[in-house]
Amino acid sequence: MTDNRNMPLVENARAGIVLTAQTFNPSIFTETWLTQNDIVPGDAFVGVRIFSPEVVQFQTADLQVLVIPPKMQITFGIHGGTGGLELPQKIARRTLELLPHTPYQALGLNFDFLVAQPDGQDFNRYNRSVLGNGDNRLLTEFSALDAKFGRYFSKNHGESRLKLDIKPVQAGPESKNLLQFSFNFHHDVSQLDPEDRVCKLTRLIEDWASLQQYAERLVELGTSM
C-alpha cells in the first residue's frame, strides 16, 4: 500500500492553447460569429465579455479566451474541472478551419501544476530536497533554512521545443507555499507553406493528451525525493 503521507499533492492545474500569428483580426470574433459557426454554444457565455476591434475577451464556466492581434489564448482548468478538453480543442480547431488564411506562426500547448509538499513536511526542507541539492558551489551561499529553489529545463520533445520552469510560489486564498511546474510545448510553423500550417496545427492540437501525460510524468519525477 502506498503511504500517501509521503506523496506530494497537486493542488491545482491549468492548461492553455496559444495560437500566435503575424496578426489576428479580433473584430471577426463577435458573439454572433462564435455561436453561428458552432464554436461556442450561445448559452455557455458567463460573466463580463468584451468584443471590440482591438481585443476580444470572454469566458464560459470552464475556460477563458483572449484574442488580440498577436495571439489567441485559451486557458482552462485540468484538475477537478468539469469541462475537460473538448471545448478548448473545439474553439482552436474551428478557428483554424474558419480562418485558414490567418498568417499563423506558432502554437503553444501549456500546462501549469501547483504542487504542495507531502503531509507533515516543512515546505522549505522539501523544496531543498527536490531542487536545492547538488555540487554547484553557489548552493553553499543558500544554506539558510529560509532559502528557496527553482530550476529551468529545455529540450526538444517530438515536434516541439519543451521549456519547463519550476519555482516556489505563494498561491490560493491562504497564500500557501507551493511548487509551480510551468510547461510550454512550443511548435513553430512559420517556415511551412501557408497552406500547410492549418493542417499541422490541427494535428498538433489533437496530440494534446500525450503531452499532458508526459508533463504529469515529469511532475512526478520532479517531486520525488
C-alpha positions as CSV (number, residue, x, y, z in Angstrom):
1,M,0.0,0.0,0.0
2,T,1.3,3.5,-0.9
3,D,1.9,5.8,2.0
4,N,0.1,9.0,0.9
5,R,1.8,11.0,3.6
6,N,5.0,10.8,1.5
7,M,3.3,11.9,-1.7
8,P,3.2,15.5,-3.0
9,L,-0.3,16.8,-3.8
10,V,-1.3,18.6,-7.0
11,E,-3.5,21.3,-5.6
12,N,-4.4,22.9,-8.9
13,A,-3.6,22.6,-12.6
14,R,-4.4,24.8,-15.5
15,A,-3.6,24.5,-19.2
16,G,-3.6,26.7,-22.2
17,I,-3.7,26.7,-26.0
18,V,-2.0,29.7,-27.6
19,L,-2.1,30.4,-31.3
20,T,0.2,33.1,-32.5
21,A,0.1,34.9,-35.8
22,Q,1.6,37.8,-37.7
23,T,-1.7,39.4,-36.9
24,F,-5.2,38.2,-35.8
25,N,-8.3,40.2,-36.6
26,P,-10.2,40.3,-33.3
27,S,-13.2,42.1,-34.9
28,I,-14.1,38.8,-36.5
29,F,-14.8,37.1,-33.1
30,T,-18.2,38.5,-32.4
31,E,-20.6,36.7,-30.1
32,T,-22.9,36.1,-33.1
33,W,-20.0,34.7,-35.2
34,L,-18.9,32.3,-32.4
35,T,-22.4,30.9,-31.9
36,Q,-23.5,30.7,-35.6
37,N,-20.3,28.9,-36.5
38,D,-20.7,26.3,-33.8
39,I,-17.6,27.4,-31.9
40,V,-19.2,28.3,-28.5
41,P,-22.8,27.5,-27.6
42,G,-24.9,30.6,-27.1
43,D,-25.8,29.7,-23.6
44,A,-22.2,28.9,-22.5
45,F,-21.1,32.6,-22.1
46,V,-20.8,33.8,-18.5
47,G,-19.6,37.0,-16.8
48,V,-18.4,40.2,-18.4
49,R,-17.3,39.9,-22.1
50,I,-15.6,42.3,-24.4
51,F,-15.9,42.3,-28.2
52,S,-14.0,45.1,-30.0
53,P,-11.8,45.6,-33.0
54,E,-8.7,45.6,-30.7
55,V,-9.5,42.9,-28.1
56,V,-11.9,40.1,-27.5
57,Q,-12.3,38.5,-24.1
58,F,-15.0,36.1,-22.9
59,Q,-15.4,33.1,-20.6
60,T,-17.6,30.1,-20.0
61,A,-17.9,28.2,-16.8
62,D,-14.7,26.3,-17.6
63,L,-12.4,28.4,-19.7
64,Q,-11.3,31.9,-20.7
65,V,-10.5,33.2,-24.2
66,L,-8.4,36.2,-25.1
67,V,-7.9,37.4,-28.7
68,I,-5.6,40.3,-29.5
69,P,-3.7,40.9,-32.8
70,P,-0.6,38.8,-31.9
71,K,-2.4,35.8,-30.5
72,M,-5.4,33.8,-29.4
73,Q,-5.2,32.3,-25.9
74,I,-7.5,29.7,-24.4
75,T,-6.9,28.8,-20.7
76,F,-8.8,26.3,-18.7
77,G,-8.6,24.0,-15.6
78,I,-7.5,20.4,-15.9
79,H,-7.6,19.5,-12.2
80,G,-11.0,18.9,-10.7
81,G,-12.8,20.8,-13.5
82,T,-16.0,19.7,-15.2
83,G,-15.4,21.0,-18.8
84,G,-12.5,18.9,-19.9
85,L,-10.5,19.5,-23.1
86,E,-13.4,19.1,-25.6
87,L,-14.5,22.8,-25.8
88,P,-11.0,24.3,-25.8
89,Q,-9.9,22.0,-28.6
90,K,-13.1,22.8,-30.5
91,I,-12.5,26.5,-30.2
92,A,-9.0,26.2,-31.5
93,R,-9.8,23.7,-34.2
94,R,-12.8,25.6,-35.6
95,T,-10.9,28.9,-35.6
96,L,-8.2,27.2,-37.8
97,E,-10.9,25.8,-40.1
98,L,-12.8,29.1,-40.5
99,L,-9.8,31.3,-40.7
100,P,-7.2,29.3,-42.8
101,H,-5.6,32.4,-44.3
102,T,-4.5,33.9,-41.0
103,P,-0.7,34.0,-41.1
104,Y,-0.2,31.6,-38.2
105,Q,3.3,31.4,-36.7
106,A,3.3,29.1,-33.8
107,L,1.3,27.0,-31.3
108,G,2.0,26.8,-27.6
109,L,0.5,24.0,-25.5
110,N,0.9,24.9,-21.9
111,F,0.4,23.3,-18.5
112,D,0.8,24.7,-15.0
113,F,0.8,22.4,-12.0
114,L,0.8,23.7,-8.4
115,V,2.2,21.1,-6.1
116,A,2.2,21.0,-2.3
117,Q,4.7,19.2,-0.2
118,P,3.7,15.8,1.4
119,D,1.7,15.9,4.6
120,G,3.7,16.7,7.7
121,Q,6.8,18.1,5.9
122,D,8.2,21.6,6.0
123,F,7.9,23.3,2.6
124,N,11.4,24.8,2.6
125,R,13.0,21.5,3.5
126,Y,11.0,19.7,0.8
127,N,11.9,22.4,-1.7
128,R,15.6,22.0,-0.9
129,S,15.4,18.2,-1.1
130,V,13.9,18.1,-4.7
131,L,15.6,21.2,-6.2
132,G,18.3,22.6,-3.9
133,N,20.8,19.7,-3.7
134,G,23.9,19.3,-5.9
135,D,27.6,20.2,-6.3
136,N,27.2,23.7,-7.6
137,R,29.2,26.0,-5.2
138,L,26.5,28.6,-5.4
139,L,24.3,26.4,-3.4
140,T,26.5,26.9,-0.4
141,E,25.5,30.5,-0.4
142,F,21.9,29.5,0.0
143,S,22.2,27.2,3.0
144,A,19.9,29.1,5.3
145,L,16.7,27.4,6.3
146,D,14.6,30.1,4.6
147,A,16.2,29.5,1.2
148,K,14.0,28.5,-1.7
149,F,15.0,27.0,-5.1
150,G,13.8,26.7,-8.6
151,R,15.1,25.3,-11.9
152,Y,14.8,25.7,-15.7
153,F,14.9,22.9,-18.2
154,S,14.6,22.9,-22.0
155,K,14.9,20.3,-24.8
156,N,13.4,19.1,-28.0
157,H,10.4,16.8,-27.5
158,G,8.9,15.3,-30.6
159,E,8.0,18.2,-32.9
160,S,8.0,20.8,-30.1
161,R,10.6,22.7,-28.0
162,L,9.8,22.0,-24.4
163,K,10.5,24.6,-21.8
164,L,9.9,23.7,-18.1
165,D,10.2,26.3,-15.3
166,I,9.9,25.2,-11.7
167,K,9.8,27.7,-8.9
168,P,8.3,28.2,-5.4
169,V,5.2,30.4,-5.4
170,Q,2.6,31.5,-2.9
171,A,-0.9,30.9,-4.2
172,G,-4.5,30.5,-3.2
173,P,-6.6,32.4,-0.7
174,E,-4.2,31.4,2.1
175,S,-1.0,32.4,0.1
176,K,0.2,28.8,0.6
177,N,3.7,27.8,-0.4
178,L,3.6,25.6,-3.5
179,L,5.9,24.5,-6.2
180,Q,4.8,25.7,-9.7
181,F,5.7,23.5,-12.7
182,S,5.1,25.5,-15.9
183,F,5.4,23.6,-19.2
184,N,5.5,25.2,-22.6
185,F,5.5,22.9,-25.7
186,H,6.3,25.3,-28.5
187,H,5.6,24.4,-32.1
188,D,7.0,26.8,-34.8
189,V,5.2,26.6,-38.1
190,S,6.5,29.9,-39.6
191,Q,8.7,28.1,-42.1
192,L,5.9,26.0,-43.6
193,D,4.0,26.9,-46.6
194,P,0.9,28.9,-45.6
195,E,-1.5,26.2,-46.9
196,D,0.2,23.5,-44.8
197,R,0.1,25.4,-41.5
198,V,-3.5,24.8,-40.6
199,C,-3.2,21.0,-41.1
200,K,0.0,20.9,-39.0
201,L,-1.5,23.0,-36.2
202,T,-4.7,21.0,-36.1
203,R,-2.8,17.7,-35.8
204,L,-0.6,19.1,-33.0
205,I,-3.7,20.2,-31.1
206,E,-5.1,16.7,-31.3
207,D,-1.8,15.4,-29.7
208,W,-2.8,17.2,-26.5
209,A,-3.4,14.1,-24.4
210,S,0.1,12.6,-24.9
211,L,1.8,15.9,-24.0
212,Q,-0.3,16.2,-20.8
213,Q,0.6,12.7,-19.8
214,Y,4.3,13.5,-20.4
215,A,4.0,16.7,-18.3
216,E,2.3,14.8,-15.5
217,R,5.1,12.2,-15.5
218,L,7.8,14.9,-15.3
219,V,5.9,16.5,-12.3
220,E,6.0,13.1,-10.7
221,L,9.7,12.8,-11.4
222,G,10.4,16.3,-10.2
223,T,8.7,15.9,-6.9
224,S,10.1,12.6,-5.9
225,M,12.6,12.5,-3.1
